[in-house]
Amino acid sequence: MANSNDNNNEVVTQMDCWYRIYKDGRVERLYDTIGIAYVPPSLEDPATGVSSKDVTISPHVSARLYLPKNTNNSTQKLPIFVYYHGGALVLGSAFFNAYQRYLNVLVSKSNAIAISVEYRLAPEHDVTTIYEDSWTALQWVASHANEKKFTSDNEDPWIKNYGDFSRLTIIGDSAGGNIVYHMAMRAGREGGINEKVAINGSIFVCPYLLVPIENIEQNVSYKNWIIISSPSEAGLHSPMINPLAENAPSLSQLGCSRMLLCFAEKDEYIPKEIGVRLVEGVKKSGWKGDLELIEVEDEGHCFQLANPETEKSQDLIKSFAAFIQLK
């Protein structure tokens, strides 16, 4: 006869090679099968000279900060970008090896300060909690723009001493692109992040956004959304996943002055047609900012993370760096 422990160990949901959900609510993330692991920050990355460190923002939110080389004796103000990692809103961490390697390269190329956000994950937490954590991090970064030298123990000297808040960009890949959309929309509703700081640019990289297209219900990204979303949001009618939904707020409210959207031709999770529809939606909305679209041929979902050293990855990173630098 099966005991309660056996029942608790029963797998009720298996999502591809990503994760398992057990009957007792436990979530097992299959990181070993996809070759990713936690790594510590580095005082100086050997390849790029970029420094990194970890900070606590709130009881539930932390981040890894990155500072480019040759800033110790400089009064130069640097662009800032806030980075939201991918992982279908269920997986991933700002502290994983792939992001450490990738952000060292991006920070070096853009000569910018980066704040890579560690947010709570679904399904243990509602998706709205992810957005709240992400907004908390954004507000924390913007709080450094006050004129006084230091006003709280929670301020960071890298951001305070070197950050140029007129060049603040938010960037995210996959699920992080979904978060970027929601952060830009909230900033639009609230007139900025705070009374002094607005988002200058938003970069969406293969964003986890879905719209009704042929066979989308067979896509693993759609199936994942059905699992992790609340019952009232579990479908493409939800503005949380579909910015073109009938009840979604107008894209004209996007609270940034520049947008860069990047899609991959052979993306297995976010079909490129979604990118086309999203660009059309932004243009039709009357949004008054500058919109740039990059479509990378013959590449899959977030290819630049797997190997930032390839020619196409380097070209894409250069485009991101130029956008961050306002060039």
VENURUR-V224737 format. One line per field, one symbol per residue. phi: phi as a letter, one per 40 degrees, with the letter a starting at -180 (. if undefined). psi: psi as a letter, one per 40 degrees, with the letter a starting at -180 (. if undefined). burial: b if it has 24 or more other ideal C-beta (glycine too) atoms within 12 Angstrom, else e. A space follows every 50 residues. Layout:
# VENURUR-V224737
phi: ???
psi: ???
burial: ???
This chain:
# VENURUR-V224737
phi: .ccccccccccbabbfbcabbcdcgcbbcccccbgbacbccbcacdcbgc caabbbcadbbbabcbbccgbdbbbccbdbbbbbcchggbbgacbcdccd cccdccccccfbcbbccbbcbcccbcdccdcccccdccccccccccccda bacccbcccccbcbccbbbbaabfdccccddcccccccccghcacbbbcc bbbbbfccbbbcbdgcccccccccccccccdcbcicccccbbcbcdcccc cccdcacabbbbbbdbccbbdccccccccccccccgdcccbbbbbccfbb dfdcccaccccccccccccccccccgb
psi: hhidddddehhdhhgbfdiihideeihhhfddeefiiiiiihdhhddeeh iiiiihdidehaihihhiifedfiehhiihhhhhiaffediiieeidddd dddddddddefihihhhhiiiiediiddddddddddddddddeeeididh eieeihdddddehheeghiiiiibdddddddddddddddefadaeehihd ihhhhfighiihihedeehddddddddeiideegieeheddgeeideiih eeehfieihhhhihdfhedgiddddddddddddddeheahhhhhhhifia hfddddgeeiddddddddddddddef.
burial: eeeeeeeeeeeeeebeebbbbeeeeebbbeeeeeebeeeebbeebeebeb bbbbbebeeebbbbbbbbbebeeeeeebbbbbbbbbbbbbbbbbbbbbbb bbbbbbbbbbbbbbbbbbbbbbbeeebbebbbbbbbbbbbbbbbbeeeee eeeebbebbbebbbbebbbbbbbbbbbbbbbbbbbbbbeeebbeeebbbb bbbbbbbbbbbebeebeebbbbebbbbbbeeebebbebbbbbbbeeebbe bebbbbbbbbbbbbeebebbbbebbebbbebbeebebebebeebbbeebb bbbbbbebeeebbeebbebbbbbbbbe
